[in-house]
Amino acid sequence: MNVTKRIIIGFITKSDPGDKQWSWADTSYFMAKSLREHVGDVCYIGPVGTKCDLGFKVMNKMSSLIFNKIYDYDHSVIRAKLPARIIQQEIRRITPDLFFASIAASEIAFLETEIPIAYASDAIFNLLVDYYKSFTNLLTFSKKEGETIEGLAIGNSKLIFNSTVWAAQSAIETYHPDKLKICIAPFGANIESIPSHDIILGRRKSDSCRFLFLGVDWDRKGGDIAFSTLLKMKDEGVKTELFVCGCTPPKRISDANLSVVSYLDNNVEYQSRSFMELMLNSNFLLLPTRAETSAIVFCDASAFGMPNIT
C-alpha cells in the first residue's frame, strides 16, 4: 500500500501560542489548525528569543527617561539574531519540510536555511509606525532597524500571506519582492463552531437596539465613541443597550444600559456558550476603532450574521 507521508510544518511564533494575553494567540491557533487539517503535521516553535528581554526592557526604559523616545526591542537587530540560532537547533529536532511564521518577522529575519518559509502578517513595519501607540515616538535608529528586519523577513520568505490588499501593496511598494510570492489571504473568524443558518435566523427579537463592543483595548478600539453612541441614542428616545466584552471600561464609564463582560475564553465550554449567546443576542457590532490592521472580530460578527459598524 502506497501511503503518502504528511509533511512536517515548523510553526514559528514570537510568543507562546497558548498565552491568551498574546493578541495573536487565537489567530495563530486557528492558522495551525487549518494547516494541520489541510497541509501536514504542525510542530510549534515558540516563543523564541525572549530570555534576554529583561535587558532590552531596561534599555527601552532608559530611552524613555533620557530621550523621551521608545526603543522597539521587538525589532532589534541584535535581539533578532537569537531566534535564528534557536530555530536552527529545532531543525535538527523536528526536521521540518517547511516553516510557517505567524507575525514573526524578527524570528525569521536572520534564519539561514534551505527549508522554505511562509510568512503571515497583517501589516508590514512601516505601516505601524506612528499609527499604533506602541509604534509612535520611536527612536530614529529603532525605525531603521524595524524596516531592516521586515525587509530581511520578506526576502527570506518563499511565500508571504497578507490579510489585506493594503498590507500587500505596501510590502510590494516598499521592498519590491517578487509579486508571485505575495498572497492576499483574508483572515477568518476565530470560532470553533460556527452557528447554523437556522440558529442565526431564529435569534430572539428584542425591543431595544443592542450594540456589542468587542475588543481588548478600550481606547484604541474607540470605546468612548461607542459609549457616546449609547447615550446619544437614549437621548433621541431609542431604547438602546451596549454590551462590552474583552476589556474593562474606565471607572467614569457607567450607565444602567451598559453591561460589561471583561473576558470570555472560547476554550472553556461555559464561557464559549456565553460568548455565543452574547453574539446571538446582539444586533450590531459597534467598533469605531481608531487604528486597525485586520480586526478578527469583524469576521466573528459576520459568522453570526451580525452587521459591523466601524
Summary of the structure (lengths in Angstrom):
residues: 310
radius of gyration: 21.5
end to end distance: 55.0
largest distance: 72.7
contacts: 952
relative contact order: 0.10
helix: 42%
strand: 17%
